[in-house]
Amino acid sequence: MSTALKLRPTRVAIAVLAAVGTLLLGLVLAIPASALDATIDVQRNLASIGYLPAAAVDGRDGPQTRAAVRAFEHDNGLTEDGLYDPRTELALRNKVMEVQRVAATPADGQYGPTTTAVVRGFQSQHGLFPDGVAGAATMAAMGIDRTVWNTADRKMAQQGWSVPAQHGCIVTLWNHESDWKVYATNPSSGAYGIPQSWPAGKLGATGPDWRTNPATQIQWGLDYIKRRYGTPCAAWAFWQAHNPHWY
């Protein structure tokens, strides 16, 4: 009798643990396979362009993945919240497609084994470590702008401006105007995008993707500055001299 009484708590504990284990297993199994697959696809794209270690491609939307998403958002003129929303999805797929086009492989926005192999070949031909990851050095060799600031520098050089002389001015000017955010919208005037075009639709003169493409917005902004002020530094000087500020 006394032995049975001593064993009963142990049996209860085992039963409770079994029930908890069953519940946890049920919760795991309740996660749709499609959700895990979608997270892995995002992680693979992030890892393949150098924002996430390959070992972190695990299907879990954890802190490391969120940090990688934030870094990508920062570089591409998006709100840095670490959330993989439709705007971030569009930008990431477009960046992968840029790599695929240069690598002459089908541009489907999914960085799979074929893209990895072709990029590895490109790296070998250009004296880069052949890991198949289109990181900063590989993108530079491919002529791909990794960040919005890279895009601005390249396009300023095309305008005939000295990049070292004008870089600081354009960065500061658009920091004040939009913080270099593609979807920035002035709540009062409706001015839009990185250069804060007003009205917003004027950006359409440069390309039909003006609402979402930082390169299109930057091109329009630099063309506007060249016509009106001559250089970004002249535009920045004008902005500083007027209160309320505008250019």
N, C-alpha and C positions, 0 to 999 in steps of 0.2 A: 504493500500500500504506500509506504513512504517513498519507495523507488519510483512508482508511477507519478506521484506528485512532483518529484524532482525533475522528471523528464518532460512533463507537460509544457512548461514555459519554452523549452527548447523546440518542441514540436510546433508551438504557436509561432515562434520566431521564424522557423523554417517556412511555415506556411505563408507568413507575411512577406518574407523575402521572395518567395516564389510568385506571389501575387504581384508584387512590385515589378519583378523581372518581366512577367507576362505583360503588364501594362506598358512598360518601357518598350518592349519589343513591338507591341501593337502600335505605339506612337511612331516608331521608326518606320514600320511597314506602311503606316498611313501617309508618309511623305511620298508624293507622286514621283515616279521615276523620271518623268519629264522635267520636274523642277531640279532634280540632281543633275540631269544631263545638261540643262540650260546653264546652271552654275559652272559646270565643268567647261562648257563651250566658252563662256566669258573668261574664265581663268586661263584657258589655253590661249586665247587671243591676247590677254594681258601679258602672259608669260612670253609669248612668241615675239612681242615687240619690246620686251625688256622691263616691264613694270612689275613682274611677279616672279619669284623663283619657281622653277619647274616643280620642285618638291611640294609647293603649296597648291598644286592643282589637285584638289581633293574633294570637290563637290560641296564644300562647306562655305557658306557666306560669312566667314569670320573676320576678325580684326585685320588680319594680313591682307585679305582680299579687299576689304573696305579701304585700307590705306592705299593699295595699288590703284583702285578706282579713283580715289581723291587725287593722287598724283597725276593720273591721266587727265582728269577733269581740269586740274590746274594748268597743265601744258596746252590744253585745247580750248581754253576760253569758256569753260562750263562752270556752273555752280559747284563748289568743292564740298559736296555733302556725302560722298562715298556711296550714294545710292545709284544703282544701275537702272536708271529710268530711260524712257525712249530717246531722249536727247543724247545721253551718254552712249547708248547702244548705237545710234546712228553715227556718232563721231568715231567710235571704236571700229565699227565695220568699215567705215570709209578709210580709216588709217590703214587697216589691214589690206584693203583693196588697192591702196596706193602702192604698197609693197608688192602685191601680186602683179600689178600692171608693169612695174619696172622689172620684176623678175620674169615677166612673160609667161605667167602661169594663170589659169582661170581665176578671174577676180570675183569670187563669191562671198568675200568677207569672212571666211572661216579659214583660219591658219592651220591647215592640216599637214599630213605627212608629205604631200607633193610640194606644197609651198616651202616647207622646211628643207627638203632636199634641194630645191632650186636655189634657195637663199644660201644654202651651204656651198653650192657650186659658185655662186657669185662671190661669196666671201673668199673662197680659195683663190679665185682669179684676181682679187684685189688686195691680197696680202692681209686679210683679216682672219681672226680666229674662226674656223668653220664650225660654229655651233648651231647654225640654222636660225638663230635668234636675230631679228632685225632691231637691234638696240641702237643707241645713239650713233655710234661710229658707222654701223652698216647703213642706217638711214642717210647719214651725211654722204657716204660714198654713193648711194643711190640717187642723191639729189632730192631727197624727201625732207620736208620741213617737219621736224619733230614737235616743235612748239609754235605758238602764235608769234612769238618774238623772232624765231628763226624765219618765219614767213615774212615778217615786216622787214627784217634785214635784207633778205634776198630781193624783195621787191623795191626797197630803197636803192639798192645797187643798180637795179634795172632802170630806175629813174635818173641815174647819173649822179646820185648824191654820195658823199663820203659816209659810209656806214659808221665808222668810229666817231665822226663829228655829229651825226644826226641821231644816233641810236638813243642816247639819253633823253633827248627832247621828245621823240615820239613815244617812248615808254612813259615818261612823266605826263605828257599831254593826255594820253589815252587811259593812264591810271586814274586821272581825275575825271575824265569823261565817262568811262564805263567799267573801269577796273579790268579792261580787256575781256569783257564777257560778251559772247556772241549774241545772247538773248536779252541783253540789257535794254530796258525800255524806260524812258523818262516818264514818270507818272503824270507830269503836267503837260508837256509838249508832245509826247509820243515819239521823240527822237529815239533812234533804234541802233543797236549793234555796237560793235567795237568803236567805230568812229562817231557814233551818235548822229547818224544822218537824219535830217529833218526837211521835209517829211520822210518817213521811213522808206517809202517806195522808190525814192531816188536811187537807192542801192541797186535796184533792178537793172539799171543801165549797164552794170558790169556783169551780171549773170542772173539766171533764173533761180539759182539756189541761194540768193542773198539773205534769206531769213535764217539759214542754218550753217552756211559755209564761212568760216573765218577768213579764208584766203580771198574770197570774193569781197567781203566787207573791207578787208585791209587794202585791197587793190583800189576800191572806190575811194577810200579815205585818203590814200596817198595821191591819187589823181586829183582829188579835190584840193588838197593842200598845195600841190604843185601849181594848179591854176590860180588859186587865190592868194597864196603867200610865198610861193617859190620854194620854201624848204620847211621841214618840220620845226626847226629851231625858230624860224620866223613866225610860224603859227603858234608856237608855245609862248613867244614873247607877246604876241597879240592877245592871247588868252589871259596872260598875267596882267596885262594893262587894262583890262575891262572888268568891271564889277556891276552886275553879276557876270561871271566868267562865261565866255563863249568864243568860238572861232569860226 
